[in-house]
Amino acid sequence: ATRGLQRVLHLGWSVGDGNGPTIRATSRQGSLAMTFSFDRLGGDHGRTLGLIGAGVARPLHERWRFEGLALGGFDLIEKPRLDGMPALGARAGVEWLTRRWLFESVQLSVTGIVDVSRKVFDGDMAGTVYGTVSTGLTLPAR
């Protein structure tokens, strides 16, 4: 049976080459998922990632769910100089449906992206891999 549309707002923290806040909005219907996210990774390079993605969300157990997404968007690298470019990647994670607190879920995920530019074809790829922990709140239906 197809479940109705569910929208979840996730707030969290990402850690990789640097670390910083994350905000994600995810829509799910049945086993399909779509997400919009902004991840800020401070540190030596300092970067902000804006990503949109689509993929699958599958139950693993009564209170656990797997999510796998293909992603595309932008990567703004701030140091040593400001540079922005398109980025492609993937995200995989698990979500624990707590159903007890103000935030109804806790999600752990790993995201990997690679910047799509001429440098990629010259063998000098810029990208990153980072992990995120976030809490989610289901948004009411409109």
N, C-alpha and C positions, 0 to 999 in steps of 0.2 A: 504494500500500500504506500502511496506517495504521501509524505508528511507535508504539512503546510509550510509556507515561507517562514523562516526564522532569521532574525537579524541580531547579531551580537556585537557589542562594542568591547574591545580588549584594550586595556592599559597595562603597560609593562616596562621591562628593562632589558636591553640587549647588550651582549658582551661578545666581542671579537677582537679585531685590531684595536678597537677602542670600545667605549661603552656609553650608553645614553638611553633616553626614553623612547618608547615605542607606542604608537596608537594605531589600532587596526579596526576596521569595520568589515565584518564578514556576514554574507547572506548565504543561507543554506536552504535547499528544498530537496527532499529525498536524499539521494547520495551525491548531489551536485553542490559545489561550493564556489563562491566568488568572494574575493577580498580586495580591499584597498588598504594600503599601509604606508605609514611614514615612520622611518627608523632613523634616529640620530646617533651616530657613532663618533664620539669625540676621540681624541688621542693624537698620535703622531701625524696622521694624515687628515683627520677630521672629515667626516662625510655625512651627507644626508641622502637617504634613499627614499624615493617615492615609487611604490610598486603597485601594480594591479595584477590580479591572477585569477585563474580558474582551475578547478580540479575536482577531486572527490573527497567526501567525508563519509567514513564508514564506521559503524559501531564495532567496538572490539569486545565489549562486555556491557553489562547493564549501565554502568556509570563511566565508561571510557569510550573515547572516539579517536580514530586516526584521521588525519587530514593530510593530503598530498596535493600540492599546487604547482603549476607552471606559472612563472612570473615574468613581467616585462615592465619597464618604466625608466626612471632616470637615476643617475648617481652623480651627486654634486660633491666633488672632492675639493676641500678648502685649502689644503696645504700641500706642497709648498706654494702653490698658486691656485686660485679658483679655476676649476675646470669642470664642465658638465658634459655628460654623454649618456646615450641610451644604454640600458642594461637589461640582460636576460638572466634568468635563473630559475631556481626551484626551492620549494619549502616543504618540509615534512615535519609533522608534529603529532603529539598526543594531547588530548584534552580530558581532564577529570571533571565530571559534572558533580560539583559538591552539593548544590541545591540547599545549602544551609546558611550561607552568609549573604551579605549585601551583594557580593559578587558571586555569581552562580557557577563559575567554572574557573579552573586553573589550567593554563596551556603551556606546554614546553615544546619549543620548535627549534629546528636548525634551518637556516637559510643560506644558500650559496648563490652568488651572482658573479657575472663576468661582464665587464664593460665592452660594448660593441663599438669599436672604432677602428681606424686604420692600424693602430698599434696591435690589435688582435691578430691581424693578418701578417704583421711583421714578427710575430712571435713574442711580443712584449705585452702580455695580457695584464690588465688591471682588474681586480675584483676582490671579493672578500667572502669569508664564511663566518657566520656569527650565530650564537644561540640566544634565545629569548624566553623569558618567563613572563607570563601575563595573567591578569585576572579578567574575567569576562562578565558582562552584564547583558542579559537578553533585553532587547528594546521592544517596547509594546508595538503591536500591529497598528497600522494607521486605519 
